[in-house]
Amino acid sequence: MTRLLACLLALALLPVTLVHAAAQPSTLTGEVAGFRLAGIEPDGDPLDQVALVTRLGPQGNRPSVRLIISAYLENFQPDTTPILPDLLHPKKTANNLGGFLTGKALLTDDAGHVLSIGSFLCEAFLNESNHTVIRLPNGSLKGTFTLNRKAKINGALTGSIRLSTAQRAQIKANRGAKLGSLKKIINTVTVHPAPMMGRSTKGNPNAALHTGYGTGKAKHYGAGYGGGKSPSATSTPFGLHISLLTLLTGTGAILCFLVAAGLFLLQRRAPA
């Protein structure tokens, strides 16, 4: 009995360490649901508007929810690539960086009713996984995702999102419902292109930035922006993943070519 008391006393005097199990990653699946060439940055970088419709798989006691992204993508050129830290490894430089996305993240139920609105940041690497950080009033997420040749998104995010009793009830009531108009959902937020800092060159400060955003012009949002079929990426050998930048830059280049061809033909037909 004396020895037992001595052992219990010794254990009581030891420092107590609380161990928290690491949260399991939440799957991220979805597709590029909208895309358009929005303009050209002053330094010549193409600027694209992008809409992503994804789903966060269940994590712990949190049910699966939709995560809708409305963002702008700036495609970097070799001489305009900024020096930025890696979003997931801030002490390291983001090497092989091809673009940067900034915008809003909308957490919704299956029907598209907004539960929470936060910020979305993403670094698009050349032919590598994209790094992203999402901050919401009720939590934050970070991780990586890739696109396959059919513009489908697959990835994993870590972090946590807190849901109120009312939000859980709303998610349950609309489980399996058809997503409403994507255009109406993302129109609940205003997204502007963010000025990029740290460029390796200054570019042309006198060049105008024509995005057509918020002016009532350039209302074409690309295939599937209103809920139709998503644009398909150029197929790659052996079904390899391609980066978000590669997919969207290719589409943007085609649009630029068509616009240039149209202007050339109009100039040819104009009377001397």
N, C-alpha and C positions, 0 to 999 in steps of 0.2 A: 504494500500500500504506500509506503514511504517512497519507494522508487517510482511508482506511478505518479505521485504528486510532484516529484522532482522533475520528471519528464514533461509533465504538463506545464510546470512553471518555466522550464527552459524554452518550450515552444512559444509560450506567451511573450517571452522577452525577445524573440526573433522578429526582425522587421517584416511587415506584411506587404506583399506585392500583389497588386490586382492585375491580372492578365486579361486583356481584352482580345478576343479572337478577331482576326482580320476579316473584314467584310468580304464576302465572295463577290467576284465581278458580276455585273449585270450584263446580259447579252444585249447588243444593239443591232437591230436588223431593220431594213427599210429600203428606200430607193430615192434616186434623184427625181423629184416630181415636177420640177420647173427649172428653166434655165433661159437666160437671155443675155445677149451682149448689151451692156448698159452704157458703155462709153469708153473713153480713153483718158487715162490719167495725164497730168501735165508732163510727166517724164516719158510718156509713150506707152506705159503699161496698160494692156487691155483690162477693162473692168467688167465683171459679169455679176448679174444678180442670180442667186441660186435659192431654190426651195427644196428642202429635204423632209420627207415624211418617214419617220422611224418609229420603232417600238422598243421600249425598255422591258426586258424580261423581268419576271418576279425576282425579288431579292429579299431574303429573310421573311418578314411578315408583310412586306409591301407587294401589292399586286402589280401586274404588268400595266403599263400606261403608254400612251403615245407621246412622242417627243417630236415636235414640228419645228424646223429651223428655217428662218428667213435671214439671208446673209448676202454680203457682197464679197466677191473673190477678186483680189488683185493678182494678176499673173506677172511675176517678175521676169525681167530680161537679165542676161548675164551682167550687164553694167548698171542695173538698177536694183539688184538684190540687196536688201538691207541686212545689216548685221544684227541679228536678234537672238535672244536666248531660247533654248528649247523649252517649249511650254511645260513638258513633263520633267525636264531636268534643267532647272533655271541656271545652274552653275556651268552648263555646257552651251556652246554655240550651236545654233540650228544649222548644221551643214547640209548641203544638197537641197536647200530650200527653194521651192519653185513658186510658191504663192502663199497668200494669207487671207483667211476668211474672218470677217467680224460681223456680228449681227445679233439677233434675238432668238432665244429658245423658248418655246411655248410647251408647257406640260399640259396635256389634255386627257380627257377620257376618250373612249372609242369613237364617240360621236363628234369629237372635236371641240367640246366645251372646255374653255381654258380654266385650268386649275392654278397655274402659277406661271409667271413670266420672268425670265432672267436673261443673262448675257451668254453669248456663244463666241468662242475664239477657237480658231483651228489653223494649224500650220500644215500646208500641203507640200509634201516632199516629192521629189522626182522619183517615180516608180517605187515608192516605199509607202509604209503605213502612214496615215495622217494622224497627227497628234491634236487632241482637243481638250479644252477645259470649259465646263459649263457651270455657271453660278446662278443659283435660284434663291429667292428669299427663304425657302424652306430646305435648303441643302445645296450640295455641290457634287459634281462628277468630273472625272478626268479619265482619259484612256486613249485608245487608238481604234481606227477603223479603216477598212479598205473598200474598194469598189471592184466588182468583177466585170466581165465584158458585157453584161446586160444591165449595167448601171445599178446593180443591187449592192446595198451596204451591209457589211458584216463587221462586227467589232465587239469590244468589251470595255465597259466603264466601271470604275471603282468609285466609291463614295456612298453617300446616303441622302435620302430624301424623306422628309417627315410629312406625313399626311394626317390631316385632321379627321375627326369622325365624320364630319359632313362631306369631306372630299372622298373618303372611302365609300360612303353611301352613294355618292354621285357616280363613282367609277363602277360600282356594282350594278346600279340601276341602268347604266348605259353599256354594260358589257356586251360585246358583239354587235353594237349598232354600227350602221354605215357612216363613214366619215362624211361630214358636211362639206360645203364648198371650201376648198383650200384657199381660194382667193379671199373669201370673206374672213377666214380664220387669221391669215397673216396680215390682213388689213387692219386688224386690231392693234398692231404695233407699227411704229415708224422706224425704219432702218435707214441709216445714212452711211455712205462709204467713210471709213476712218482714214485720216491722214497718216500715212506711213512715215516713220522717223528712222534715221540712221542709214539712209541710202548711201551707196558708195559714190554716186554722182548726184549733182544738184538737178540735172535735167533742165528743161526749159520752163522757167517760172512764168513766161508770158502765154503759154499754151492754155486754152480754155478747157475746162472740164465739162463735157457734155454727157450727162447721165440720163436726162429725160425723166428722172425720178421725181415724183410729186408735182409735175408740171401739167399733167393731163396728156402729155405726149408719150410716145413710145410705149404704148399699152400692150404690145405683144410680149407675152411671158413665156413663149416656147411651148413645145408639145407637153401635154399632160399637166400644165400648171393649174388647170381648173379641175383636175381629178381624173384626166384621161390617162392614156398610156404614157409611160415614161420614155425619154429618149434612150436609144440604145447606143452603146459605145462601140467603137471599132473592135472587132474580135481580135484576140491576141493568141499566139500559138500556145498549145498545150493548156489553154484555159487559165493562163496566169492572171493574177490580179493587176489592175492598173490603178494609178493614183487618181484622186479627184481632179487634180490639176491637169493630168494628161487628157482625161475625158472632156473636161470643159474647155480647155484650150483648143483642142481639135475642132470642137463645134464652133467656137468663136472665130477661129481662122477661116472656116468655111463661110460663115456669115460675112466676115470682112471681105472675102474674095467676091461674094455675090454683090455686095454693095459697091465695091470698086468697079466691077464689071458693068453694073447698071449706070454708074456715073460716067464711065467711059463711053458707053453707047449713046447716052443723052448728049454728051459733048460732041460726038461725031455727027449727030443728027441736027444739032443746032445750026441755024443759018449763019453764014459767015458775015 
